[in-house]
Structures are given as structure tokens and as C-alpha cells.
Amino acid sequence: MIKSVLVANRGEIACRIFRTCRELGIATVAVYSDADADALHVREADAAVRLPGATPAETYLRADLVVRAALAAGADAVHPGYGFLSENEEFARAVTGAGLVWIGPPPAAIAAMASKTRAKELLGVAPLAAADVTEDDLPVLVKAAAGGGGRGMRVVRELAALEGELSAASAEALSAFGDGEVFVEPYVENGRHVEVQILADTHGTVWTLGTRDCSLQRRHQKVVEEAPAPGLPAALVDELYARSAAAAKAVGYVGAGTVEFLVAGGRAHFLEMNTRLQVEHPVTEEIYGVDLVALQIAVAEGGPLPAETPVPRGHAIEARLYAEDPAGAWTPQTGLLHTLDLPTGPGLRVDTGYASGDTVGVHYDAMLAKIVAHAPTRAAAARALAHALERARLHGPATNRDLLVASLRHPGFTDPDQLGTGFYEQHLAALTEPPAGEAQAAVAAALAEAARGTSRFGGGWRNVRSQDEVKVYGAHEVRYRPTRDGGYEVTSPAGIHAVAVSPDRVRLDVDGVVRDFEVARHGATAYVGRHRLTAAPRFPDPREQTAPGSLLAPMPGTVVRVAEGLAVGDPVEAGQPLLWLEAMKMEHRVLAPASGTLTALHAAPGRQVEVGALLAVVQPAVEQPAVPTEGVPSEAQEEDPA
């Protein structure tokens, strides 16, 4: 019987595994980097061991340090979670070689499926030879043979670009996984990403625990997942089950794993097998009424699975809440989480590695939480999840919350026939429009600011008529004046009247409809319901003005490389990549904002930069619209290639 488990991971997944261990009466051990010294998973563990350093390469990817930590803390088993070393054959061997129980599949099974090319060959699916790709094969996908999370992936639509994309993908894969092998496969436009959860014991039983649809993705990483995958023909589901079970048996699989497919035109194309727990495993747990972590532990202890799989019930949908700006090239966000209040209740589940007062740093994945809704039907689950996200109080870095709410209500999601991996490419502009009521929220923020330090309903003002006070929140200019009765009169926007005002709550009459607005303020930012509004400074600091063509760091991070041969004085084209900045395990291309001449270059590989730091200056040849910085995955904690 396992008595103590070290989780070789961090954040949300470590907290989730600890929860099951506590329920089973198993002691828990955390490992942590210097950047995670005060993290929630450290606070929740019975014991914790420091891994000196901050980057994944220094800490969570050091198999020797993790095994040493387990032995020092007296753990008798190791659970790898997902990402980091979870699919590392040598780590699994090091754990068992140290006399510890490995809560995962046999190292040989990991090795068989670790390379996507070898996995395809094992299952009779041959990748394309890069040298044989023709115009007729386009578009194709260049993909890293090892790892996941979208790193080392490139869509190629022009044959002339193939060689360059092969080199770029290989370099990125080598940096992220220590393996630069890449391969080419046909790229299926807007197919559905469907996967099968498997669980196998040491006695020959293999469960196929239903399907999941994970088609809503950005940067080849999943955003919304659900179980079961809706609208699939029964015959296709049976085929997916059969192929998944065969894959598990072919490699002598033991434990939890996932077999992934791309479904298009009624056909299922094998993608890969993930030899670990998936981020999206909660949706399967909810509909089958099982605890996959508890079953992993039971299997690792040698216990048998029941011969019959559980019976599913209802539908479950999971949304990944990220600190990121979807409208700004999905740029990750950092900073203090003043408030993280996520609704719970019947049919709702929250898995998170953060709490109010924690800081979202630059070193690890930007996922704040996973929110799951389980209901009798898909429509009911989507409605409950959207409503729960709306009610969340998120005061801190910008998040993708509004995108998630809009996604769950969009016809492209509510109609299963329209599901596909191109969802965000097709609908992002509409999904990132500000939610309704922003003007009212701006009024509430302005009046709450005016009421700070006064009586509850705005007392303390002179009993004379005054000029309008003006506050600007984003695109909204709010004009108001105090009234003789101690209240406020809103003169702009039209149709809004203040009924009652205090520093943290404002009641407005909007064209005859009365609504209450809760207001929280942290610095220049006000949080009003779902709205995050930053006040424009009354007197802008002239030092913050930048010259046209300036490229500023969108976040704290590290310059990982500069375009080869780039030098001051060189001509550049609008949209040309000039340098790459890595932050929160995402690699961001910094692009020339306009065609012109590079007049300054302050970036060098290895340089640490703060948000807003001047990286380079391009003197525009003519005035042109700015080109946004783009983000592509780098070395992420998350495991998903799609």
C-alpha cells in the first residue's frame, strides 16, 4: 500500500492529485522552484522540497533532483502529473530504480509512444517524407516527434516555405524537448479533435472511458473540452474505442492514457497517444463518476479494475481560464491576483493552483483554473458553465473569461455540426468584442472613485453647482457633477442616472432599468462585474511617450534570439520577425510594425527585459498600421498538442 506520494509537478495538477491523496489517507510531498516558493501546491502539501532555480530546466525537468527529493521526504511513490517529466521514459526508470512506485505506465510503453513517428509506425500510419511533399499535398503540418503543447508545430501552405519551417520547428523542438526530430503529415482543415480515455491494469483489463471533444483550440492548445464528443455516429465511436484499446494492448499499457484522433469527413486519423493523465480528465470523471487519480494509484498498487466499465451519465464541459489577452495575439498576462473567486455549487467543479493574493509569474503556464459544469444535457452544461464564468470575480491580470463565455454561447459551438479546430480562426473577432454594458460599468467606476473617502451616498461635496468632473475609462469618457442633495448627476453617457453611490457599490438607472454594480479598485484599474477598466491618467507622463516604430516588450521575459544577421541600418518589411521573446513558456515573435529602417536594436539573446522595455526602433518609410506581436508556444507545462 502506498503511504506517501511525491507529485513531480506544480500548480493545478499537483493540487488536484493532493486532493485525492488526502481522501485516500496518503501523505503528500510537493517540489517547488524558487519562483513557486509560496505557491498554492506548496501550501497544500504535507511536506515540500525545494528545487533550486526558477526555470523548468533547472527544476521540474531535473529528474535527478526530483528523485532525490522523494527519497529525502520519505515518499514511497511518485506521480508525474502532466507535462514536464510525465512522458519521460528515463525519469520513470529512475523512479523505479530508486525503489519507488511509479504511478504511470511502464517505461517501455512510454518509450513506444513517446515519438509520434514511432507511434504512427507501430499503428500502421506512415508520416509523409518531407522530400516527397508536392503542391498537391498542401497544406501540411510540420510537427515535433517528441513533446506536445503545440511546440515545434508549423502549418505550411506554400512549398517554398517548407524547408524554412522544418528548420524552425526542429530548433524549437530541440529547445523545448531536447529532441529536434520533426515529421510531416497532411493538415486537415477544421477537423474535430476527438480523443478516447483509456485505463488499463496489470491483469489484462483495458477500459475505454468514452470520448472527449477538444476542438476549441488556440495555438494548437486546447481551451474548451467536453465529454462525450457530441454528434459522432455510433459506428465511428466503436471504431475509436477499438483502435484505442488495440493501441494500449500493443504496448502493454498500464494506467491512465489518452489516444487522440482528428475526425474529418467521417474518418478518424490517428494523431498520438499521451501516456499520462490529460489536463481535461475532469470531464470524463464527471460523466463516469470515477476518480482517475485514485484509479491510477490503485492500479500502481497492483489492484484489478472491475471487468465492466462504469456507465456514463449526462454531459460535462470544461473551460480553461487563462491569464491572457485573446484579442492581443493571446499574449500571456502576469501580475497580482487580488481576487480569484470562482463559483461552486451543484454540477460545478473548479480545479486550480491559485488563490487570491497569489502572483501569476513569467516562468510557467498561464492557466489559472479549470471550471467544469456537469448536467443532464450538453445545452444545460454549456449554459451552467457560461453563467458560472460570468459570476466569477477576477481582479488582477486580464483573462480569457469573456472569450470563454462568448464561445459557449456561439452557434459555432452550440451546433456540434459546426465544431472544428478552426473555431477561433473563424470567429475570434466577434468573440473578443467587449461584453455589453461597458459604458454603464465605466460610469459606475467613475462614480465609485468619486465617492471614495466620502459618505456612503456621496456626501462631503459642496452644496453648490460645479463644473462636470471627467473620467476616462478605455473608450468611455464619463462626465458627472455632484448634486445639491449629495448625489451625482451623470451628463454623459446619456440615459444613465445615479440612484445611489458608494466606493464599492453603485446603483444606476439605465433608461428606466435599475441595476447594481459592484466596484473593486486596485491602482488605476477598476473591476466592475465582468469588466476590467483602466483609468486614463489625467496628466500623462511625457517620459512614457515613445517614438513611432518603437517595439516594446509586451511582458517581462527573456530574449531568446534575434533574426539572423539583423543589424542597425538594415531595411525591414512590415510584419518581419525581428526577435523572439520567451515568457510564461510561450515564444513571442516581435514583428516590425512597419516597413522602414531599423534604427535601434537594444535586444540581445539572454537579456531579461521588463514589460514596456524598448527592444528596437523601426523608422517607418511611410505611416502604416501597426502589426501586433504574435505568440507561439514554447516550453510549456501543459501537455496538449492541440
C-alpha positions as CSV (number, residue, x, y, z in Angstrom):
1,M,0.0,0.0,0.0
2,I,1.3,3.4,-1.0
3,K,1.7,5.6,2.1
4,S,3.3,8.9,0.7
5,V,3.2,10.3,-2.8
6,L,5.5,13.0,-4.2
7,V,3.9,14.9,-7.1
8,A,6.6,15.7,-9.6
9,N,4.7,18.8,-10.8
10,R,3.3,22.1,-9.8
11,G,0.1,24.2,-9.8
12,E,-3.3,23.0,-10.6
13,I,-2.4,19.3,-11.3
14,A,-0.4,19.0,-8.1
15,C,-3.3,20.4,-6.0
16,R,-5.7,18.1,-7.8
17,I,-3.6,15.0,-7.0
18,F,-3.1,16.1,-3.4
19,R,-6.9,16.3,-3.0
20,T,-7.3,12.6,-3.9
21,C,-4.4,11.6,-1.8
22,R,-5.9,13.2,1.2
23,E,-9.2,11.4,0.6
24,L,-7.3,8.1,0.5
25,G,-5.3,8.8,3.6
26,I,-2.0,9.1,1.7
27,A,0.6,11.7,2.7
28,T,1.7,14.3,0.1
29,V,5.0,15.8,-0.9
30,A,5.5,18.8,-3.1
31,V,8.5,20.0,-5.0
32,Y,8.9,23.7,-5.8
33,S,11.2,26.1,-7.7
34,D,12.3,29.4,-6.2
35,A,9.6,31.1,-8.2
36,D,7.0,28.7,-6.6
37,A,8.1,29.0,-3.0
38,D,4.8,30.5,-1.9
39,A,2.6,28.6,-4.5
40,L,-0.7,27.0,-3.5
41,H,0.5,23.5,-4.2
42,V,3.3,24.0,-1.7
43,R,0.9,25.3,0.9
44,E,-1.4,22.4,0.5
45,A,1.2,19.6,0.7
46,D,2.2,17.8,3.9
47,A,5.9,18.4,3.1
48,A,7.8,20.2,0.4
49,V,11.3,20.1,-1.1
50,R,13.0,23.0,-2.8
51,L,14.4,22.6,-6.3
52,P,16.9,25.5,-6.6
53,G,16.4,27.7,-9.6
54,A,13.4,29.2,-11.4
55,T,13.3,27.8,-14.9
56,P,11.8,24.4,-15.7
57,A,15.2,23.2,-17.0
58,E,16.7,24.0,-13.6
59,T,13.9,22.5,-11.5
60,Y,10.9,20.5,-12.6
61,L,12.8,18.9,-15.6
62,R,15.6,17.7,-13.4
63,A,14.8,14.0,-12.9
64,D,17.8,13.5,-10.5
65,L,16.6,16.3,-8.2
66,V,13.0,15.1,-8.1
67,V,14.0,11.5,-7.3
68,R,16.4,12.8,-4.6
69,A,13.6,14.9,-3.2
70,A,11.2,11.9,-3.0
71,L,13.8,9.9,-1.1
72,A,14.7,12.8,1.3
73,A,11.0,13.3,2.1
74,G,10.3,9.6,2.7
75,A,7.9,9.2,-0.1
76,D,7.3,5.7,-1.5
77,A,5.7,6.7,-4.8
78,V,5.9,9.4,-7.5
79,H,3.0,10.8,-9.5
80,P,4.2,12.8,-12.6
81,G,1.0,14.7,-13.3
82,Y,1.1,16.1,-16.9
83,G,3.8,18.0,-18.8
84,F,7.4,18.3,-17.5
85,L,8.7,14.7,-17.0
86,S,5.4,12.9,-17.2
87,E,6.2,11.2,-20.5
88,N,9.9,10.7,-19.9
89,E,11.0,7.1,-20.0
90,E,14.3,7.8,-18.3
91,F,12.5,9.5,-15.4
92,A,10.2,6.6,-14.9
93,R,13.2,4.2,-14.9
94,A,15.0,6.5,-12.4
95,V,11.9,6.4,-10.1
96,T,11.6,2.6,-10.1
97,G,15.4,2.2,-9.9
98,A,15.3,4.2,-6.7
99,G,12.9,1.7,-5.2
100,L,9.9,4.0,-5.6
101,V,6.5,3.2,-7.0
102,W,5.9,4.9,-10.4
103,I,2.2,5.9,-10.8
104,G,2.2,5.7,-14.5
105,P,2.6,3.4,-17.4
106,P,5.7,1.1,-17.8
107,P,8.8,2.8,-19.2
108,A,8.7,0.6,-22.3
109,A,5.1,1.8,-23.1
110,I,6.2,5.4,-22.6
111,A,9.1,4.8,-25.0
112,A,6.9,3.1,-27.6
113,M,4.6,6.1,-27.8
114,A,7.0,8.9,-26.9
115,S,7.9,9.5,-30.5
116,K,4.9,10.4,-32.7
117,T,6.6,8.9,-35.7
118,R,7.3,5.6,-34.0
119,A,3.8,5.5,-32.6
120,K,2.4,6.0,-36.1
121,E,4.6,3.3,-37.5
122,L,3.5,0.9,-34.7
123,L,-0.1,1.5,-35.6
124,G,0.5,1.3,-39.3
125,V,0.2,5.1,-40.0
126,A,3.1,6.3,-42.1
127,P,4.1,10.0,-42.0
128,L,5.0,11.9,-45.1
129,A,8.6,12.1,-46.2
130,A,9.5,15.8,-46.3
131,A,11.4,15.3,-49.6
132,D,8.3,13.8,-51.2
133,V,5.9,16.6,-50.4
134,T,4.4,18.2,-53.5
135,E,2.0,21.1,-54.2
136,D,-0.8,18.5,-54.3
137,D,-0.1,17.6,-50.6
138,L,-0.5,21.1,-49.3
139,P,-1.3,22.2,-46.7
140,V,0.8,20.0,-44.5
141,L,1.7,20.2,-40.8
142,V,5.3,20.1,-39.6
143,K,5.2,18.5,-36.1
144,A,7.8,17.7,-33.4
145,A,8.2,14.0,-32.9
146,A,8.5,14.4,-29.1
147,G,6.6,16.5,-26.6
148,G,3.4,18.5,-27.1
149,G,1.8,21.7,-26.1
150,G,1.9,23.0,-29.7
151,R,5.7,23.5,-29.7
152,G,7.5,22.5,-32.9
153,M,4.4,22.8,-35.0
154,R,4.0,24.7,-38.2
155,V,1.3,24.8,-40.8
156,V,2.8,25.0,-44.3
157,R,0.7,26.3,-47.2
158,E,3.4,27.1,-49.7
159,L,6.0,24.6,-50.8
160,A,8.7,27.2,-50.8
161,A,8.2,27.7,-47.1
162,L,8.6,24.0,-46.2
163,E,12.4,23.9,-45.7
164,G,12.4,27.0,-43.5
165,E,9.5,25.8,-41.4
166,L,11.2,22.4,-40.9
167,S,14.3,24.1,-39.6
168,A,12.4,26.4,-37.3
169,A,10.2,23.6,-35.9
170,S,13.3,21.5,-35.3
171,A,15.1,24.2,-33.5
172,E,12.0,24.9,-31.3
173,A,11.5,21.2,-30.6
174,L,15.2,20.8,-29.7
175,S,15.0,23.7,-27.3
176,A,11.7,22.5,-25.7
177,F,12.2,18.8,-25.5
178,G,15.9,18.1,-26.2
179,D,14.9,16.3,-29.4
180,G,14.9,18.1,-32.7
181,E,13.2,15.3,-34.7
182,V,10.2,16.6,-36.7
183,F,7.9,15.0,-39.3
184,V,5.3,16.0,-41.8
185,E,1.7,14.9,-42.0
186,P,-1.4,16.1,-44.0
187,Y,-3.0,19.1,-42.4
188,V,-6.8,18.6,-42.1
189,E,-8.5,22.0,-42.1
190,N,-11.0,22.5,-39.3
191,G,-11.3,18.8,-38.3
192,R,-12.6,17.8,-34.9
193,H,-10.1,16.8,-32.2
194,V,-11.6,13.7,-30.6
195,E,-9.8,11.5,-28.0
196,V,-10.5,8.4,-26.0
197,Q,-9.7,8.0,-22.3
198,I,-8.2,4.6,-21.6
199,L,-7.3,2.9,-18.3
200,A,-5.6,-0.5,-18.0
201,D,-4.5,-2.6,-15.1
202,T,-1.7,-5.3,-14.7
203,H,-4.3,-8.1,-15.1
204,G,-5.2,-7.5,-18.7
205,T,-8.3,-5.4,-18.3
206,V,-8.5,-2.3,-20.6
207,W,-11.2,0.3,-20.1
208,T,-12.2,2.8,-22.8
209,L,-13.9,5.5,-20.8
210,G,-15.7,7.4,-23.5
211,T,-14.8,10.1,-25.9
212,R,-13.9,13.8,-25.4
213,D,-14.1,16.6,-28.0
214,C,-11.3,19.2,-27.6
215,S,-11.8,21.1,-30.9
216,L,-11.8,24.6,-29.4
217,Q,-8.1,25.4,-29.5
218,R,-5.7,28.4,-29.8
219,R,-2.1,28.0,-30.9
220,H,-2.7,24.2,-31.1
221,Q,-3.6,24.1,-27.4
222,K,-7.0,23.2,-26.0
223,V,-9.3,25.8,-24.5
224,V,-12.7,24.1,-24.1
225,E,-13.2,20.3,-23.7
226,E,-16.2,18.2,-23.3
227,A,-17.4,14.6,-22.8
228,P,-18.8,12.8,-24.6
229,A,-17.9,14.1,-28.0
230,P,-21.2,15.2,-29.4
231,G,-22.8,14.1,-32.6
232,L,-20.5,11.2,-33.6
233,P,-22.0,8.2,-35.4
234,A,-22.2,5.1,-33.2
235,A,-20.1,3.1,-35.7
236,L,-17.3,5.7,-35.6
237,V,-17.3,5.7,-31.8
238,D,-17.0,2.0,-31.8
239,E,-14.0,2.3,-34.2
240,L,-12.3,4.8,-31.9
241,Y,-12.8,2.5,-28.9
242,A,-11.4,-0.5,-30.8
243,R,-8.4,1.4,-32.1
244,S,-7.6,2.9,-28.7
245,A,-7.8,-0.4,-26.9
246,A,-5.6,-2.0,-29.6
247,A,-3.0,0.7,-29.1
248,A,-2.9,0.1,-25.4
249,K,-2.6,-3.6,-25.8
250,A,0.0,-3.3,-28.5
251,V,2.5,-1.7,-26.0
252,G,1.4,-3.5,-22.8
253,Y,-0.1,-0.3,-21.4
254,V,-0.9,0.1,-17.7
255,G,-2.5,3.1,-16.0
256,A,-4.3,6.1,-17.5
257,G,-3.7,7.3,-21.0
258,T,-5.4,9.0,-24.0
259,V,-5.5,8.2,-27.6
260,E,-6.0,11.2,-29.9
261,F,-7.6,11.4,-33.3
262,L,-8.5,14.1,-35.9
263,V,-12.0,13.4,-37.2
264,A,-13.0,14.8,-40.6
265,G,-15.2,13.6,-43.4
266,G,-16.5,10.7,-41.3
267,R,-12.9,9.3,-40.9
268,A,-10.7,9.2,-37.8
269,H,-7.0,10.0,-38.3
270,F,-4.7,8.8,-35.5
271,L,-2.6,11.6,-34.0
272,E,-0.8,10.2,-31.0
273,M,-1.1,8.5,-27.6
274,N,-0.5,10.5,-24.5
275,T,1.0,8.2,-21.8
276,R,-0.3,10.2,-18.8
277,L,-3.2,12.0,-17.3
278,Q,-4.7,14.7,-19.5
279,V,-5.5,18.2,-18.4
280,E,-9.1,17.6,-19.5
281,H,-9.6,14.4,-17.5
282,P,-12.2,16.0,-15.2
283,V,-14.9,15.9,-17.8
284,T,-14.5,12.1,-18.1
285,E,-14.5,11.8,-14.3
286,E,-17.8,13.8,-14.0
287,I,-19.8,11.8,-16.5
288,Y,-18.5,8.4,-15.4
289,G,-18.5,9.1,-11.6
290,V,-14.9,8.0,-11.2
291,D,-11.7,9.4,-9.8
292,L,-9.0,8.7,-12.3
293,V,-6.1,9.6,-9.9
294,A,-7.5,7.2,-7.3
295,L,-7.7,4.5,-10.0
296,Q,-4.1,5.3,-11.1
297,I,-3.0,4.7,-7.6
298,A,-5.0,1.5,-7.2
299,V,-3.5,0.2,-10.5
300,A,0.0,1.2,-9.4
301,E,-0.6,-0.9,-6.2
302,G,-1.4,-3.9,-8.4
303,G,-5.2,-3.8,-7.9
304,P,-7.5,-5.1,-10.6
305,L,-10.1,-3.0,-12.4
306,P,-13.7,-4.3,-12.5
307,A,-14.4,-6.2,-15.7
308,E,-17.2,-3.8,-16.7
309,T,-16.6,-0.2,-17.2
310,P,-18.8,2.3,-15.4
311,V,-22.0,3.7,-17.1
312,P,-21.7,7.3,-18.2
313,R,-24.4,9.9,-17.4
314,G,-25.1,13.3,-18.7
315,H,-22.6,15.7,-20.3
316,A,-19.6,17.7,-18.9
317,I,-17.8,20.7,-20.3
318,E,-14.5,22.2,-19.1
319,A,-13.2,25.7,-19.8
320,R,-9.6,26.6,-19.2
321,L,-9.3,30.0,-17.6
322,Y,-6.0,31.7,-18.7
323,A,-4.3,34.9,-17.7
324,E,-4.0,36.1,-21.3
325,D,-5.3,38.6,-23.8
326,P,-7.1,36.8,-26.7
327,A,-7.5,40.0,-28.7
328,G,-3.9,40.8,-28.3
329,A,-2.4,37.8,-30.1
330,W,-3.2,35.6,-27.0
331,T,-0.4,37.4,-25.1
332,P,0.0,35.9,-21.5
333,Q,-0.5,38.2,-18.6
334,T,1.2,38.5,-15.3
335,G,0.7,40.2,-12.0
336,L,-1.0,40.0,-8.6
337,L,-4.3,38.1,-8.4
338,H,-6.1,40.5,-6.0
339,T,-9.3,38.3,-6.1
340,L,-9.9,34.9,-7.6
341,D,-13.4,33.9,-6.6
342,L,-14.8,31.1,-8.8
343,P,-18.4,29.9,-8.2
344,T,-19.0,26.5,-6.9
345,G,-22.2,24.5,-6.4
346,P,-24.2,21.5,-7.6
347,G,-22.9,20.4,-11.0
348,L,-19.8,22.8,-10.9
349,R,-16.2,21.9,-10.2
350,V,-13.1,24.0,-10.0
351,D,-9.5,22.8,-10.2
352,T,-7.0,25.5,-9.6
353,G,-3.4,26.1,-8.5
354,Y,-4.0,29.7,-7.5
355,A,-5.8,31.6,-4.7
356,S,-6.5,35.3,-4.0
357,G,-3.3,37.1,-3.2
358,D,-1.1,34.8,-5.4
359,T,1.0,36.2,-8.2
360,V,1.0,35.0,-11.8
361,G,4.6,35.0,-12.8
362,V,6.5,34.7,-16.1
363,H,8.1,31.2,-15.6
364,Y,5.1,28.8,-16.1
365,D,1.9,28.2,-17.8
366,A,-0.7,31.0,-17.6
367,M,-3.7,28.7,-16.8
368,L,-5.4,30.0,-13.6
369,A,-8.1,27.3,-13.3
370,K,-10.3,24.7,-15.0
371,I,-14.0,25.2,-14.4
372,V,-16.3,22.2,-15.2
373,A,-20.0,22.0,-15.5
374,H,-21.9,18.7,-15.4
375,A,-25.6,18.5,-16.4
376,P,-28.1,16.1,-17.9
377,T,-27.6,17.6,-21.4
378,R,-24.9,19.4,-23.4
379,A,-27.0,22.5,-23.7
380,A,-27.6,22.6,-19.9
381,A,-23.9,22.1,-19.2
382,A,-22.9,24.9,-21.6
383,R,-25.5,27.3,-20.1
384,A,-24.4,26.5,-16.5
385,L,-20.7,26.9,-17.3
386,A,-21.2,30.2,-19.1
387,H,-23.2,31.5,-16.2
388,A,-20.6,30.4,-13.7
389,L,-17.8,32.1,-15.6
390,E,-19.9,35.3,-15.7
391,R,-20.3,35.3,-11.9
392,A,-16.5,34.7,-11.3
393,R,-14.8,37.7,-9.6
394,L,-11.4,38.0,-11.3
395,H,-9.4,41.0,-10.1
396,G,-5.9,41.0,-11.4
397,P,-4.3,40.3,-14.8
398,A,-6.5,40.2,-17.9
399,T,-8.1,36.8,-18.6
400,N,-9.9,35.0,-21.4
401,R,-13.1,34.8,-19.3
402,D,-15.2,36.9,-21.7
403,L,-13.9,34.8,-24.6
404,L,-15.0,31.6,-22.9
405,V,-18.5,32.9,-22.1
406,A,-18.9,34.1,-25.7
407,S,-17.6,30.8,-27.0
408,L,-20.0,28.7,-25.0
409,R,-22.9,30.7,-26.4
410,H,-21.7,30.9,-30.0
411,P,-23.6,29.0,-32.7
412,G,-20.3,27.5,-33.9
413,F,-20.1,25.7,-30.5
414,T,-23.8,25.1,-29.7
415,D,-24.3,23.3,-33.0
416,P,-22.0,20.2,-32.9
417,D,-22.0,20.0,-36.7
418,Q,-20.0,23.3,-36.8
419,L,-17.3,22.2,-34.3
420,G,-13.8,22.3,-35.6
421,T,-10.2,23.2,-34.7
422,G,-10.6,26.4,-36.8
423,F,-13.2,27.8,-34.5
424,Y,-11.1,30.7,-33.2
425,E,-9.5,31.5,-36.6
426,Q,-13.1,31.9,-37.9
427,H,-14.8,33.7,-35.0
428,L,-12.1,35.4,-32.9
429,A,-13.1,39.0,-33.8
430,A,-16.7,38.5,-32.9
431,L,-15.8,36.6,-29.7
432,T,-13.5,39.3,-28.4
433,E,-15.9,42.2,-28.7
434,P,-16.4,43.9,-25.3
435,P,-19.3,42.5,-23.4
436,A,-22.5,44.6,-23.2
437,G,-22.8,47.2,-20.5
438,E,-19.2,48.5,-20.6
439,A,-20.4,52.2,-20.7
440,Q,-22.5,51.6,-17.6
441,A,-19.6,49.9,-15.9
442,A,-17.4,52.9,-16.8
443,V,-19.9,55.2,-15.1
444,A,-20.1,53.0,-12.1
445,A,-16.3,53.0,-11.8
446,A,-16.1,56.8,-12.1
447,L,-18.8,57.4,-9.5
448,A,-17.3,54.9,-7.1
449,E,-13.9,56.6,-7.5
450,A,-15.6,60.0,-6.8
451,A,-17.2,58.6,-3.6
452,R,-14.0,57.2,-2.1
453,G,-13.4,58.9,1.2
454,T,-17.0,60.4,1.3
455,S,-20.2,59.3,3.0
456,R,-22.0,56.2,1.6
457,F,-24.2,58.1,-0.8
458,G,-21.6,60.7,-2.0
459,G,-21.8,63.2,0.8
460,G,-18.9,65.7,1.5
461,W,-19.5,67.7,-1.6
462,R,-20.1,71.5,-1.6
463,N,-23.8,72.4,-1.8
464,V,-23.2,74.4,-5.0
465,R,-23.4,73.5,-8.6
466,S,-20.0,72.8,-10.1
467,Q,-18.4,72.0,-13.4
468,D,-18.5,68.5,-14.8
469,E,-15.9,66.1,-13.5
470,V,-14.4,64.0,-16.2
471,K,-13.0,60.5,-16.0
472,V,-11.9,58.4,-19.0
473,Y,-12.0,54.6,-18.9
474,G,-10.9,53.0,-22.1
475,A,-13.0,54.3,-24.9
476,H,-15.6,55.9,-22.5
477,E,-15.5,59.5,-21.3
478,V,-17.7,59.8,-18.2
479,R,-18.9,63.3,-17.3
480,Y,-20.7,63.9,-14.0
481,R,-21.3,66.5,-11.3
482,P,-22.3,66.4,-7.7
483,T,-25.9,67.5,-6.9
484,R,-27.3,69.6,-4.1
485,D,-28.7,66.5,-2.4
486,G,-25.3,64.8,-2.1
487,G,-25.7,62.6,-5.1
488,Y,-24.4,62.7,-8.6
489,E,-25.8,63.7,-12.0
490,V,-24.4,61.9,-15.0
491,T,-24.2,64.2,-18.0
492,S,-22.5,61.6,-20.3
493,P,-23.2,58.9,-21.5
494,A,-26.8,59.8,-22.0
495,G,-29.6,57.9,-20.4
496,I,-27.8,56.9,-17.2
497,H,-28.7,58.3,-13.8
498,A,-27.1,57.5,-10.5
499,V,-29.5,56.3,-7.8
500,A,-27.1,55.5,-5.0
501,V,-23.3,55.7,-4.9
502,S,-20.7,54.3,-2.6
503,P,-17.0,53.5,-3.0
504,D,-17.7,49.8,-3.7
505,R,-21.3,49.7,-5.0
506,V,-23.2,51.9,-7.4
507,R,-26.9,51.8,-8.4
508,L,-27.7,53.1,-11.8
509,D,-31.0,53.8,-13.6
510,V,-30.2,52.9,-17.2
511,D,-33.1,54.1,-19.4
512,G,-35.6,53.1,-16.7
513,V,-33.9,49.8,-15.7
514,V,-32.2,49.9,-12.3
515,R,-29.0,47.8,-11.9
516,D,-26.5,47.4,-9.1
517,F,-22.8,47.4,-9.9
518,E,-20.2,46.1,-7.5
519,V,-16.9,48.0,-7.9
520,A,-13.4,47.0,-6.8
521,R,-10.4,49.2,-7.4
522,H,-6.7,48.3,-7.4
523,G,-4.5,51.1,-8.5
524,A,-5.7,52.6,-11.8
525,T,-7.8,49.6,-12.6
526,A,-11.4,49.2,-11.7
527,Y,-13.3,45.9,-11.8
528,V,-17.0,46.1,-12.3
529,G,-18.6,42.7,-12.8
530,R,-17.1,41.2,-15.9
531,H,-15.5,44.5,-16.9
532,R,-11.8,45.4,-16.3
533,L,-11.4,49.1,-16.8
534,T,-8.2,51.1,-16.6
535,A,-8.5,54.9,-16.0
536,A,-6.6,57.2,-18.3
537,P,-4.2,59.4,-16.3
538,R,-5.3,63.0,-16.1
539,F,-1.7,64.2,-16.8
540,P,0.1,61.6,-18.9
541,D,3.8,61.2,-18.0
542,P,5.8,62.6,-21.0
543,R,8.5,60.1,-20.2
544,E,6.1,57.3,-21.3
545,Q,5.7,58.7,-24.8
546,T,7.5,56.5,-27.3
547,A,8.8,57.3,-30.8
548,P,6.9,55.9,-33.8
549,G,8.1,52.5,-34.7
550,S,9.2,51.6,-31.2
551,L,8.9,47.9,-30.3
552,L,8.2,47.5,-26.6
553,A,8.3,44.2,-24.6
554,P,4.6,43.1,-24.1
555,M,5.6,41.4,-20.8
556,P,8.5,40.5,-18.7
557,G,10.6,37.8,-20.3
558,T,13.9,36.7,-21.9
559,V,15.1,37.5,-25.4
560,V,15.8,34.0,-26.8
561,R,17.1,35.0,-30.3
562,V,17.4,37.9,-32.8
563,A,16.8,37.4,-36.5
564,E,20.0,36.1,-38.1
565,G,22.2,38.9,-39.5
566,L,19.9,41.7,-38.3
567,A,21.8,44.9,-37.7
568,V,21.0,48.6,-37.2
569,G,20.6,50.3,-40.6
570,D,19.0,47.3,-42.2
571,P,15.8,47.7,-44.2
572,V,12.9,45.7,-42.8
573,E,9.4,44.8,-44.0
574,A,6.1,45.2,-42.1
575,G,5.4,42.0,-40.2
576,Q,9.0,40.7,-40.5
577,P,10.1,38.8,-37.3
578,L,12.9,40.8,-35.7
579,L,13.4,38.9,-32.4
580,W,11.8,36.3,-30.2
581,L,10.8,36.9,-26.6
582,E,10.1,34.0,-24.2
583,A,7.7,34.5,-21.3
584,M,5.5,32.0,-19.4
585,K,6.8,29.2,-21.7
586,M,5.4,31.0,-24.7
587,E,7.7,32.2,-27.5
588,H,6.5,35.6,-28.9
589,R,7.7,36.9,-32.3
590,V,8.3,40.6,-32.2
591,L,7.4,41.9,-35.6
592,A,8.4,45.0,-37.5
593,P,5.5,47.4,-37.0
594,A,6.0,49.0,-40.5
595,S,8.3,48.8,-43.5
596,G,11.3,51.0,-43.0
597,T,14.8,51.1,-41.5
598,L,16.0,49.5,-38.2
599,T,17.4,52.5,-36.4
600,A,18.0,50.9,-32.9
601,L,18.3,47.4,-31.6
602,H,18.5,47.0,-27.8
603,A,17.8,43.3,-27.6
604,A,20.4,40.5,-27.3
605,P,19.9,36.8,-26.7
606,G,19.7,36.1,-23.0
607,R,18.7,39.6,-22.0
608,Q,16.0,39.8,-19.3
609,V,13.5,42.6,-20.1
610,E,10.6,44.1,-18.1
611,V,7.2,44.9,-19.6
612,G,7.4,48.0,-21.7
613,A,11.2,47.8,-22.2
614,L,12.4,49.3,-25.6
615,L,13.6,46.4,-27.7
616,A,14.1,48.0,-31.1
617,V,13.0,51.0,-33.2
618,V,12.0,50.9,-36.9
619,Q,11.9,54.2,-38.7
620,P,8.8,53.9,-40.9
621,A,9.2,54.6,-44.6
622,V,5.5,55.6,-44.6
623,E,2.9,55.6,-41.9
624,Q,1.3,52.2,-41.7
625,P,-1.0,50.3,-39.3
626,A,0.9,48.6,-36.5
627,V,1.5,44.8,-36.7
628,P,0.7,43.0,-33.4
629,T,3.2,40.9,-31.7
630,E,2.4,37.2,-32.2
631,G,2.6,34.4,-29.7
632,V,3.6,30.8,-30.5
633,P,4.0,28.0,-27.9
634,S,7.4,27.4,-26.4
635,E,8.4,25.2,-23.5
636,A,5.0,24.9,-21.7
637,Q,3.9,22.9,-18.7
638,E,0.7,21.9,-20.4
639,E,0.9,18.7,-22.4
640,D,-1.7,19.1,-25.2
641,P,-0.5,19.3,-28.8
642,A,-4.0,20.6,-29.7
